[in-house]
Amino acid sequence: MNILICGLGALGIVFAVALKFAGNSVFGITKEKYFESLKNKPLKIKGLFGQKEAFLDGIYVKPQELIDLNLDLIIVSVKSYDTEKAINQIKPLIGENTLILLAQNGYGNYEIAGSIVDKRKIILSRIIFGAKINEIGFAEVTVFADDIVIGQPDNLIPSEKLIEISHVFNKSGIPTRVSNDVYAILWDKILYNCALNPLGAILECNYGSLAEMEETRFLMNQIVYEIFNVAKANEIKLNWPNADDYLKFFYEKLVPPTAMHFPSMYYDLKNGKKTEIDSLNGAIVNLAKQKIISVPINETITKLIRAKEKLFYKN
């Protein structure tokens, strides 16, 4: 496959190295400030997906430099606040047979992408492995909770094409499966991230610590209860009949294998970067406002992260 990775952060590097190492043609788009550090050297990964390195077939800053490539797949792995910009950048590269896979956190990425390009081109994914940047061009997979799940929320892409992509990922050492319920499965991840990421970032602790403390368990429970109310009001399908059933699964099955993990939001704040709070708890606040629902815990958490961003953001 001819594959373009749009965004060479931790997640993008994992995809790029694994797919190239398995024999695919892989190209990358990165920000200008990272280009000199990435060009003419191999990208590397280590951790739960193995230790691998690979030279990409090209790393670029300007998408127009890739205009003549016959791309099969574009993986968008930028932060959610850059989704609109990234989709507009890659739009000229989308050929007749090109598909776009959104490999991102949070709510709203599919909706934004679908307002810019044909939804028949867009694959949604739920990713629940964690990676961190050890240095520019070198990522470590630190936690793995479940397969990547891919699908087309409106059933606009033939299942055989999705299965083909999942086979390519699996051959590359990235466990992946196809589901018709990818949108609801993505909301499982949104619940997980909303409960854990901002609190872990604010308190500078791992997921296991959050689950152990009475105070943070209370806050996480309230975050989840509020999200279930908002989802019901907005007619968003979730995989769980009620918040209590989800929380039982959350504490018993999801947190233990990721207990030592620190959220990406923690690393973003530590490194003076903008966070994805507006596509997580902030998105819940916005959905709640549309239905005139009170979500005081999600709103407070969102304001605290935004305040911490103002204190540490370096641009």
DRENMIZA-151318 format. One record per residue: residue in one letter; x, y, z of N, C-alpha, C, O, CB in turn. Coordinates in pm, whole numbers, plus 50000, padded with zeros to 5 digits. Last residue first. Glycine has a CB too. Example, Ala and Ser with C-alpha at 12.3 -4.5 7.8 and 13.67 -1.06 7.14 Angstrom:
<nodes>
S512854977550708513674989450714512905000350787513415011450804514084994050572 A513194943150780512304955050780513204967050780514244966850846511314955350905 
</nodes>
This chain:
<nodes>
N503385276252281503165277152137504275269452068504305268751945503115292052089 K503525272052549504655278952488504485281552339505325288052277505905270952511 Y501475271052833501525269952687502655278552629502735290552656500175274152625 F501165273853108502345266553059502505266652907503545262552857502295252453106 L498905288653171500085290153255501345284553189502445289553210499855283353389 K497055280352987497475294552985498745296653066499555305353034496355303453039 E496725253753072497285256752940497825270952936498935273352887496225254752829 K495415258053310496775252653315497475254653181498685257053176496755237753352 A492965267053211493785276053294495225271353299496155279353292493205276953437 R492105244053081492345256253002493205266153080494055272953023491005262852963 I491835227353303492835224153201493135236553117494295239253085492335212653111 L489755240753437491045238853503492145235753401493255240953412490945227553606 K487645239353253488195252453290489575251153356490445259453334487235259753383 T487195211453253487595218453130488235231853162489255235453103486385220553039 I486365207453517487585200853468488115208053343489315210253330487315185953438 T483955221953511485045225953600486385220253553487395227253550484755221453744 E482475207153323482755221253299483925226153385484785233653337481515229753327 N482295182353444482985183553316483365198053287484425200853232482115177953203 I480795190753668482125184853685482925185853555484085189753556482005170153730 P478345201753567479285209953645480685204053659481665211453661478725212153782 V476365202353344477455192553359478575199253439479645202053384477985187553218 S472975206153269474065210253356475095198853367474745187453397473535214053496 I471575212752951471855203053057473045207953138474005213253083472135188852998 I470605223152705470375230052833470465220152949469575219353033468995237152833 K471485212552475470265206552531469905212452667469025207452736470425191452543 Q473775226652426472785225852319471455220552369470405223652313473295216952207 K475255221552655474655234852637473575234652530472565241652542475735245152601 A476165195652600475215197952710474505211352695473305212352720475945197352846 L477985200152398476795192052368475725194052476474535194152446477175177152358 N479875214952548479175221152435477905213452398476875219452370480095221952314 V480715195752735480115208352781479315214752668478195219452690481215218052832 I481855177152562480695173352644479965185752693478735186352691481125164552765 A484005191752471482955187952376481695183852449480585186552403483445176652285 G485505193052705484965205352647483875202652547482905210252537486065213252581 N486295166552735485325172252829484715185152778483545188052803485995174752964 L487305166452418486955156652521485915163052615484755164652576488225151952602 S488035186552259487385175252192487015164252289486485153852249488305169752083 D489235203952436488015208552369487325197452289486145198752255488345220052277 I491575191152522490435191952614489145195852543488065191552584490735201952723 E494005185452410492805182052334491545182952420490555176052392492945168052274 T496405212552467495805199452491494575197452402494165206452330495425197852639 K499485227552360498035228152373497485213952392498045204352338497395234952248 K502535223952552501725222852430500245224252462499805222452576501995209352361 G504515222052747504035235252707503205235252581503155245252510505175244252688 N505115197352840505945202452731505455215852677505935220552573505975192452619 K503135193453026504525193353072505455199552968506445206053002504965179053104 L500915192452859501085203652951502525204752999503065215753011500145202053072 D501485168152725501265180552651501505192752741502205202152703499825180952592 Y501605149752932502825152752858502685165652778503635173352764503175141052764 Y498885150553008499935153553106501215157653035501855167553071500195141253197 M497685141552778497425155252821498455159752926498835171452930496005156352878 S498315114952773498995123752676498805138452715499665146752688498465121352533 P498565101853111497825106252992498655115252901499565122252947496565113453033 F500565074253208500265088453227499585093453099500005089752990501565096753259 H500035040953322500115050453211499785064653258498865066753337499145046253099 M499665021053501500925028453512501045039553408502045046753405502105018953499 A497185009653425497335016353554498575025053564498545035453630497355006053664 T496174995653217496755008753184497105016653311497295028753306495785017053097 P495004972753315496124971253221496794984553183497864984553123495644964453095 P493024985753504494174977453546495294975953444496454977653481493684963853581 V491035000553346492095007253421493264998053456494415002153440491515013153547 L489334981053222490074990953145491244997053220492334998553165489155001953102 K488194963053414488824958053292489724968253221490764964653166487774953553197 E487214975653647487654961753653488484957453533489394949253547486464952753665 Y486535001953582487434999453695488004985253696489124983053740486715002053824 F484924997553348486015007353350487025003953459488225003153433485465021553371 F482894980553432483844975953331485094984753333486214979653321483204976153191 K481634998453609482094985353657483174979853562484224975153605480904975253668 L480945019253436481945021553540482475008453599483655007653634481345030153652 Y478925007253276480195011453216481275012853324482405008253305480025024653140 D476955003253469477524991653399478864995253336479824987553341476544986553290 D476455029953540476965020553639477585008253574478625003453619475855016353734 A475355041753310476685045753356477285035753454478485033353453476625059453420 N473745018253085473755028653188475185030953237476095023153209472825024653305 P474165002352861472805006752892472745017852997471815025852998472004995052940 W476755009252628476395005252763475005010452798474695021952766477425010352865 N477515020052393477525005452402477035000252536476904988152555478905000252376 L475405046952279476535041752354476415026552364475335020852345476605048152496 K474295069952044474265056052086475545052452160476645054652109474065046751966 I472835100352110474115093852073474105079752130473925077852250475355102052126 E470805118652162470515106452087471785100252028471805095551914469525109451975 N471275138552337471675141152199471475128952108471915128851993473125145452195 A470465127352576469755139252529470055142052382469205147252310470115151452614 K472385106852598470965103552586470185115352527469345113552439470375099652722 A474715122052631474565113052516473105109652492472645109552378475385100252537 V474205134652876474375142652754474165134052630473505138252535475775149252751 N474145112753051472975121553038473015129652909472005131252841472895131053159 F476745102953015475595094552979474335102952964473545100552873475375083653086 I478205124453120478325121152977477155112352933476635114252823479655113952948 E477525123453392477155135153311477195131953162476325136353087478075146953342 Y478715098953464477255100953476476785112553388475775111553318476855103553624 V481445105653418480785095353338479255096753345478585095853242481205081253386 I481865125253615482145128153473481395118453384480775122453286483665127453444 Q481325110253843480435121253806480635125253660479675128453590480665133253898 N483495092353842482115087353835481165098253788480295095853704481675081853972 M485605110353875485495102653751484085097053733483545096953623486515091253749 L485055119754137485045128954023484895121453891484135125753804486325137354022 F485325095654284484065103254285483985112354164482955112754095483945111654414 R487995089854231486955080454185485605087654181484835085854087486885067954279 T489205111054364489235110854217488245100854159487715102954050490645107654168 E488615104154632488255117254578488195117054425487255122254365489255127754625 E489685078554672488235080754685487805093754616486765094254550487825081154833 M492155064854461491765075254556490265077754556489645078854449492495088154524 E492575046154260492765042154400492205052254498491805048454609494235040054428 A492365057854015491365047654051491435043854199490465038754255491545035253965 L494605074254011493265080354006492195070454052491245074254120492955085153862 S496625055054006496485063754124495105070254128494495071454234497575074654124 G496285044453751496065036053868495865044253994495045040854079497225026653887 Y497015065553580495625061253587495335052953711494265054253771495265053353463 N499405088153743498975077953647497545073653672496925077453772499905065953652 C499545124553778499655110753828499145101053722498545105153623498865109053959 E498955152553789500265147253749500495133353806501505130653872501375156753795 L496575164753823497205159453944498575153453917499285149554010496305149154007 I496055171953555495985182053662496765177453785497525185153844494515184953700 A496315147453420497145158853382497195169253494498255174753523496605165253254 G494415131353540495805127153543496755138553511497855139453566496025115853447 L492175146553470492535145153612493985140653627494705145453714491605135153681 P492175144053187492355157153252492745156153398493555164053446491105165253239 N492075114253148493115123153096493255136353173494345139553218492835126152954 L489815100253268491185098653315492145109853274492935114453356491705085853264 A487305107153160487425103953303488865104853351489125109453462486875090053330 C487845110852891487285121952969487445119553119487685128953195485805123852935 N488755085152814489655096652813489145108252898489925114652968489865101352671 Y486395069552851487665065952916488585078052926489125080953033488365054552839 L484625082652677484325081252819485595078952899485845085353001483335069652841 I486015078452439485775092152485485455092052634485955100352710484615098652405 K485895050852418487205057152438487045071552487487835076252569488015056952307 D483175047952374483775041152489485115047752523485425050152640483985025952460 W482975061452133482455068152253482905061052381482995067452486480945068752248 L483965042051964484765054151985484285061552110485085067152184484675063451863 I481785025051970483045020552032483955032452057484645032952159483745010051942 A479985040051823479685037151964480945032752038481145036452154478595026351975 Y481395039251579481065052051642480775050251790481255057951874479865058551571 V481635012251506482835019651544482505032851615483255037051702483675022451422 D480014990951441479634999451554480785008251600480905011251719479144990851670 N481054974451255479994983351209479584993351317478885003051289478774975251165 S484584969351263483284968951330482324978651265482704989651224483424972151479 V487644951451234486614959751171485314958351249484984947451296486414955751021 R490814953351412489614946451365488614956451311488704968451337488994938051479 T494284949451482493184957451428492024948551389492214937451340493654965751307 P497534952851608496274945151615495064953751580494844964151642496094939051754 I500204957151424499254966051492497904958951496497194959151395499154980051420 G501954943251266502084941851411501214951251491501424953251610503474944051450 S501464943351002502474952851049502664952151201503464959751257502084966951008 K499354926950974500644922150924501784930950971502934926650977500624921450772 N497404944851070497754932951148499094927151105499884922851189496674922451134 F497314963650859497714967750994498174955651076499194956251144496544974851065 V496404947150650497674954350637498204958550774499384957050803497504966750546 H493924939450756494954929350731496334935850719497314930650773494624921450603 S492584963950756492864957450884493934946650869494754944850958491574951350943 I492384967750480493204976950559493554970650694494684971950741492484990450580 E490604946650420491914947250357492874956150437494024952550460491794952550212 I488364954650563489064942350602490464942050543491414937750609488274929850557 L487634976650412488014978450552488794966350602489774967750676486774980850640 K486954963650176488034973450176488544975950317489744977250339487554986650112 E484804947850253486034941250207487224950850203488364946650223485814935050069 S482814966350312483474959450423484764952650380485714951750458482544949150483 P482794997650142482604983050139483414976050248484564979550272482994977450001 I481565026050310482735019650251482545004550254482154999150357484045023750327 L479395035350446479585040450310480805034550240481065037650123479705055450313 N478275034050709478335022150621478485025950474477795020550388477075013750639 D478645055250873477435055350792477395044050690476595044250596477305068650721 P481145049650998479935051351079478635050851000477615046451054479995064251150 Q483245025150909482645037050850481285039050917480375031050896482505035650692 G486105014351109484795012751046484345025850983484975036251001483765007851147 I488324997851340488065007051229486695004151169486184992951176489165005851121 V490064995551639488804992351572488595002651462488675014651486487594992351673 I492944980951773492374992251700491084987351636491034976151583493384997951593 D492464959652063492714961951921492294975951878491404981951938491984951451837 D493454972452391492574965052300493004967852155493784977052128491074968952322 A495484983452547494294978452614493404969952523492684961352572493514989952668 F498764989952604497884984652500496694978052569496854968152640498634974552407 V501445012952652500255006052703499405001552586499315008252483499445015352798 T503655023552528503735020752671502545012952726502635007052834503855033552746 V505715026252268504365021552298504375016452441505005006452472503895010352197 E507685053952198507595041652277506135038352305505395046652359508385043152410 A509415069251924508235067652008508265054152080508805044352028506945068951925 F511305092551768511445080151844510305079151943510215087052037512815079551916 G511175117651657511385106451567511475092951635511705082851569512615108651491 I512475133851934511845135951803512205124251711513385121351688512285149551740 E512165110352205512855121352140512215122752003511495113851959514415119052130 N509975097352309511205097652387512145108552336512825115152414511915083952382 I506585101752315507795105452241508985105452338508985112852437507615119452174 K504385073952377504985086852414506245089152331506875079652285505305087352566 A501215057852346502615059352310503095073052355502315082452368502815057552157 G498645033652399499275046352433500735046452395501425036352408499125049252581 F495685021852242497045019552289497685033152311497305043052249497885010952187 I493205025652139493315025352284494655019452327494765013052432492155017452345 I491315040151893492665035851928492835036752078492635047452137493745044351855 R488965036751655489105037851801490455031851837490705019951814487915030451878 S488335054851350489005044551429488885047551578488735058951620490475043451389 L486665058651037486835062651177487535051351251487355039651218485465066051243 I487295068350710487235057150804487485062750944488405070750965488295045950768 I485985084550429486465085850567486225073250649485105068050656485785097750635 K484855086350183486305085250186486845083350329488035080850347486935097550123 R482275091550215482595078450156484085076050150484545065150117482005077350016 K482155117750286482215107750394482495093750342482915085050419480915107750471 D484145140550112483065130750101483215120150211484285114350227483065124049961 V485355167850317485495157850210484325147950217483625147250318486855150350221 I484225185750504485215190450408485375180950290485495185350176486565192250477 S482585173750680482115186550626483045191950517482705201450447481975196850739 G484015152050765482885149650676482275162350619481545161950520481825142150749 A485785163850946486295158250821485175156450719485365159150600486995144850846 I483925170351152484715180851084485195175750949485035182550847485925185151172 E482955144851222482025155251178482755166351102482255171151000481275161051298 Y485275132251305484535126851191483595137351134483465138651012483735114251232 N485905148551529486825147351416486125142251290486365147351181487985138051453 G484105147951742484005158751645484905157551524484705164551425484285171351711 Y485735137052039484505138651962484655150051862485265160351892483315141252055 G488875118452085487825128052108486665128052010486615120351915488395141052109 N491925112451899491115112352020489905121452006489895130851926491945116552140 Q492545095251586492595106551678491725104251800490885095151803492165119251607 A492835087751297493435080851412493655091151522494775095351549494795073851373 L490945083651027491105093051137491585085451260490835077751319489775100651167 L491925076550706491645070450836491945080550945493065085450956492475057450856 I490755079350382491335086650495490935079550623489765076750646490865101650497 L491575065350061490745066050180491505073250291492735073350294490315051950226 T491645067649708492265071249836491225071449948490135077049933492955084849826 N490805064149452490855052249538491475054949675491785045649749491635041349469 E490905089649341489685081749327489645070149425488575066649476489565076449185 G492785109049587492465104049455491205095549455490525094349557493615096049400 I493685135449766492715124549770492315120749628491615128049559491455128549853 L495215157649775495915144949756494975133049747495415121749723496895142749869 P493695179849841494135178449701494815165049672494985161449555495095189649667 K493345174650127492235173250032492695171949887492155163549815491305185250045 I495295180150308495425167650232494335165950126494405156750043495375155850327 Q494485205150412495815203450352495875191150262496445191650153496885202450461 N491975199850521492085209250409493425207850337493495209250215491905223750458 I492795182850725491925177650618491965186850497491975182150383490485176150669 A494325200650886494955188950823494115183650707494655180250602495165177850926 K492435219450973493595223750895494195212050819494545213350702494645230150985 E490715202551120490215210251006491355214550915491255213350793489445222551054 T492495191951323491815183551225491385191351101491665187150989490595176951288 D493795203551534494345206151401493615198451291494065198351176495805202551398 Y492615194451761492445208751732493025212651596492775223651548493105217151841 S493445167751771492095170851725491885185551693491065188851607491105166551829 K496705161951633495835165051746494485170051695494405175951587496485175551841 V497025138451359497285151251424496375152651547495405145351561497055163051325 S496815116551200497135114251341497535127151410498285127051508498255103851354 V495375101950938495435115151003495625112951152494735108151221494125123550975 I496545083950678496245082750821496445096450885497555101850885497155071950890 I495445076150367496035087250443495595085550589494395085750618495605101450385 L495945051950116495445055050250496195066950308497425067850298495575042750344 D496885051649858495785042749894495125047050024493905045950040496285028349906 L498005076549631497875071849768496665062649785495575065349735497755083649863 N500085082649410498805075549402498565068949537498865057149556498805064949285 L501585114549396501535101149454500125095249440499125102249456501955101449602 D501625140549314501665130349210501625116049264501635106449187502905132149127 I501665156349544500475156649459500455145449356499375141249314500395169949389 L503465161549739503055147649724501935146049622501315135449615502605142049858 E503805188249761504955180749714504615166049689505395158849627506085181849813 Q501555197649884501575198249738502775190849678502765187549560501595212649693 P502095196550162501365185450098501435185649945501375175049882499915185750140 K505135204550298504085209650211503385198150138504015190950061504665219650109 V506855188250438506145198750510504945203450430503875206050485507095210650541 Y507715153150436507445165950371506765175550470506185171450570506565163950247 I509625124850375508985133050479508885147150425509865152650373509795132650616 G509685092750224509775107250211509055114050327508005109450370509195111950076 D509695067150295509955069950153510005084850125510335088950014508885063450067 L511455063350609510255065250529510655068350385511795071750357509375076550586 F513415039050751513465051450675512165052550596511825043350522514715051950581 A512825024451072512615024550927512815038550871512455048450934511195019450892 E512925001151345513235014151286513095013251135513235002451077514675018851326 K511714985751646511844986451501512315000351460512135010051533510494982951433 Q510724964951894511734975051864512014974751714512494964651662513054972451947 G507204960651982508534956551940509454968151913509034979751910508434948151818 F504944970552089504854966051949506214962051893506374960251772504254977151862 L505714979052343504814967552331504624962552189504174951252170503494970952388 G508944992352269507834990052361507004978052322507534968052273506965002152368 K509805015652006510105004552095508895002652186507935010352180511405007052179 I510695029851688509735026951794510295015951883511145008051842508345022751734 K511995055751475512175043951560510975042351655510345052151696513485045051641 L513065066651150512175067851265512255054851344512535044251289510695071051220 P516315074451022515215065151044514345069451162514825075251259515755051051069 K516865104950837517225095750944516055086350967514915089750937517615103351074 N516155125450661517395118050638517845109550757519035107250777518495127650603 K514275145850891514685142050755516015134350758516865136450844514815154550666 L513805153751154513265141051107513825136450973513855124450945511775142151096 S514835178451208515165167751302514715154051252515175143751302514525170651437 E513705193951010515155192051009515575180451101516555173551073515865204851052 F510905193451089511395187450965512895184350969513305173250935511105196650848 Y509725206151296510265192851324511015187051204511685176751217509155183551365 K508795230051197509745230851309510365217251343511395216751409509055236451431 E506915222451004508225227450962509245227351074510425224751051508085241550908 K505255191651077505365206151088506795210451056507755203051079504945210851229 T504935165450827505195170550961505225185650960505215191850853506515164951016 I503955136550663503865151250665504055155750809503415150450900502485156350607 G505455107850507505005115250623504925130250597505705135850521505925112650739 F504925075650353505385089550348504835096650472503875092150534504915096650216 V505615042650265505075051650366505755065250356506975066350351505265045650508 S504865012650125505455025650093504805036050184503595037950180505265029349941 N505334983150332504504992850261505345005150223506395007750282503304997050349 G506874965650488507034965650344506154975050265506204974950142506814952250296 A506964966950760506264955450702506274955450550505734946250487504834955050751 F508114991150804508904979450839508304966750778509014957150747508994977950993 K505925007550744507085007250655507924994850679508394988650584507945019850675 L504245001850965503764999350828504934998850729504924990550638502775010250786 A505845009451186505304995851175504904992551032505194981650983504104994151268 V506425036651128507495026851140506965012651119507545004751044508185027951276 A503805048251119504755049651009505815038651012506075032250911505425063351014 F502585042351368502005037651242503055037551131503175027651058500805046551201 V504455055751536504175041451553503595035651425504045025251377503195039051671 I504235082051442505505074851429505305059851443505915052151370506505079851534 G501605088251517501985088151377503275080451353503395073251254502125102151325 L501815087851798500955078251728501345077051582501415065951528499485082551740 A503695109051842503905095551894503095085251815503645075151772503525094852041 G503665127051529503805126551674503955112051716504305103551634502585133151744 L503465134151254504455124551302504755126851450505905128351491505745125651220 G501005138451031501265140951172502205130551229501795119151250499975141151252 C499805117250819499685131650839499805134550988498835133351063498345137150782 I501215093650628500925096550768500935111750784501975118150765501965089750865 L500195075950347500695088750397500265090250542499095088550575500175100550311 I500965047250158500335052850278501005065950316502235066950318500395042750395 N500395023049934500995036349942500255043950053499065046850041500905044049804 M500834988050000500005000050000500875012650000501955012850059499065000050121 
</nodes>
